[in-house]
Every structure is written in C-alpha cells, then in structure tokens.
Amino acid sequence: MHELSICQALIIQVERIAKERNATRVNKIMVKIGPLSGVEVQLLARAYHLVTAGGIAEHAELVVEELPVRIRCEDCGTESDVQANKLICGVCGNWRTQLLSGDEILLASIDINSTASMGEKNV
C-alpha cells in the first residue's frame, strides 16, 4: 500500500508549512488527485488517520478533489478531457496525444489556526 508513504510525505509537507506559519492547528487539508496517479482515494483516507494521529493535523478534515484526465492532440491541437483508459482525441480520433493532467497528486491548500494572526488562514 503505497498510499501510506504518500500520506506520510503529504503530512510532512503540511506540518512544515504549519510550522513556518506558527500554526496551532490544521483544520482542513485539500488534495487534488488525478485518476492516473495510481492512488486509491479510499486507501489514502485510511492511511490519513494513521499518519495524522497525535500530530498537529490529527483532527483536520481531508478533502480530496478528483481531477480529470486532460490531453492535447498532436495533430489538431485540441485540448479535451478524456477517460483514463481512452487517451485519444475526441475531435479527430488521433491516438498521438500529450497528457496535460490526470497523473498528479497536489497539496492544493491547508486551513490552519495561526498564532501570528490568532485566526484561521487558508494557505
């Protein structure tokens, strides 16, 4: 289950950002994941509770936004969203396409309580 190591890396990054901003608590973590990333969202959610236990993000809500698979056709130049298992141009049917998105795992934002501002911040 590589979701555990991905989640550990994610929480290390969140804790580093929280520390830089003098956070007292992490309230929410927003992650964007593409279907070609190889990450199973349900397994990531299970690992999340293990990894955050006892830390600054222990009670933080994990919000996962699934991203579309997007390609650009090398012949006609059209950009379009496609199915993860069908990377062909929706306009001309060409199979020579470039993947633009859908394989990423992004930490999009974190919501923290900071001692610097004594309020909530969205980072």
C-alpha positions as CSV (number, residue, x, y, z in Angstrom):
1,M,0.0,0.0,0.0
2,H,2.0,3.0,-1.3
3,E,-0.8,5.3,-0.1
4,L,0.7,5.1,3.4
5,S,4.0,6.5,2.2
6,I,2.3,9.1,0.0
7,C,0.2,10.2,3.0
8,Q,3.3,10.4,5.2
9,A,5.0,12.7,2.7
10,L,1.9,14.8,2.4
11,I,1.7,15.2,6.2
12,I,5.4,16.1,6.4
13,Q,4.8,18.8,3.9
14,V,1.6,20.1,5.8
15,E,3.5,20.1,9.1
16,R,6.4,22.0,7.6
17,I,4.0,24.7,6.2
18,A,2.1,24.8,9.5
19,K,5.3,25.3,11.5
20,E,6.5,28.0,9.1
21,R,3.3,29.9,9.8
22,N,3.2,29.3,13.5
23,A,0.1,27.2,13.3
24,T,-1.5,25.9,16.4
25,R,-3.9,23.5,14.5
26,V,-4.6,22.3,11.0
27,N,-8.3,22.3,10.3
28,K,-8.5,21.1,6.7
29,I,-6.2,19.7,4.0
30,M,-7.3,19.9,0.4
31,V,-5.6,17.4,-2.0
32,K,-6.2,17.1,-5.8
33,I,-5.6,13.7,-7.3
34,G,-5.8,12.5,-10.9
35,P,-7.0,9.0,-11.8
36,L,-3.7,8.2,-13.5
37,S,-1.7,8.9,-10.3
38,G,-2.1,5.4,-9.1
39,V,-3.5,6.5,-5.8
40,E,-6.6,4.8,-4.4
41,V,-8.5,7.6,-2.6
42,Q,-10.2,5.1,-0.1
43,L,-6.8,3.7,0.9
44,L,-5.3,7.2,1.2
45,A,-8.2,8.2,3.6
46,R,-7.5,5.1,5.7
47,A,-3.8,5.9,5.9
48,Y,-4.5,9.5,6.7
49,H,-6.0,8.7,10.1
50,L,-2.9,6.6,11.0
51,V,-0.4,9.2,9.9
52,T,-2.0,12.2,11.5
53,A,-2.6,10.6,14.9
54,G,-1.0,12.7,17.7
55,G,0.1,15.5,15.3
56,I,-1.0,19.0,14.6
57,A,-3.3,17.7,11.8
58,E,-4.9,15.0,13.9
59,H,-8.4,16.5,13.7
60,A,-8.0,18.0,10.2
61,E,-10.6,17.1,7.6
62,L,-9.1,15.6,4.5
63,V,-10.8,16.8,1.3
64,V,-9.9,15.0,-1.9
65,E,-10.8,16.5,-5.3
66,E,-10.5,14.1,-8.2
67,L,-9.0,15.8,-11.3
68,P,-10.0,15.0,-14.9
69,V,-7.6,13.4,-17.4
70,R,-6.8,16.1,-20.0
71,I,-4.9,15.7,-23.3
72,R,-3.8,17.7,-26.2
73,C,-3.9,16.2,-29.7
74,E,-0.6,16.4,-31.5
75,D,-2.4,16.6,-34.9
76,C,-5.3,19.1,-34.5
77,G,-4.1,20.7,-31.2
78,T,-7.5,20.2,-29.5
79,E,-7.4,20.0,-25.7
80,S,-10.0,17.8,-24.1
81,D,-11.0,15.8,-21.1
82,V,-11.0,12.0,-21.7
83,Q,-11.5,8.8,-19.9
84,A,-8.4,7.4,-18.1
85,N,-8.3,4.3,-20.4
86,K,-9.0,6.2,-23.7
87,L,-6.4,8.8,-24.4
88,I,-7.5,9.6,-27.9
89,C,-8.5,12.9,-29.4
90,G,-12.3,13.5,-29.1
91,V,-12.3,15.6,-32.3
92,C,-10.2,13.8,-34.8
93,G,-9.7,10.4,-33.2
94,N,-5.9,10.6,-33.2
95,W,-4.1,8.4,-30.7
96,R,-1.0,10.7,-30.7
97,T,-1.8,12.9,-27.7
98,Q,0.1,14.6,-24.9
99,L,-1.1,14.1,-21.3
100,L,-1.7,17.5,-19.8
101,S,-3.2,16.5,-16.4
102,G,-4.6,13.5,-14.6
103,D,-1.5,11.9,-13.2
104,E,-0.8,14.4,-10.4
105,I,-1.1,14.4,-6.7
106,L,-1.2,18.0,-5.4
107,L,-1.5,19.6,-2.0
108,A,-3.9,22.3,-3.0
109,S,-4.5,24.1,0.3
110,I,-4.5,23.8,4.0
111,D,-6.7,25.6,6.5
112,I,-4.8,26.5,9.8
113,N,-5.2,28.4,13.0
114,S,-2.2,30.5,13.4
115,T,-0.7,32.2,16.5
116,A,0.5,35.1,14.3
117,S,-3.0,36.2,13.3
118,M,-5.0,34.5,16.1
119,G,-7.5,33.3,13.4
120,E,-8.0,30.9,10.6
121,K,-5.9,31.1,7.4
122,N,-6.2,29.3,4.2
123,V,-2.7,28.5,2.8
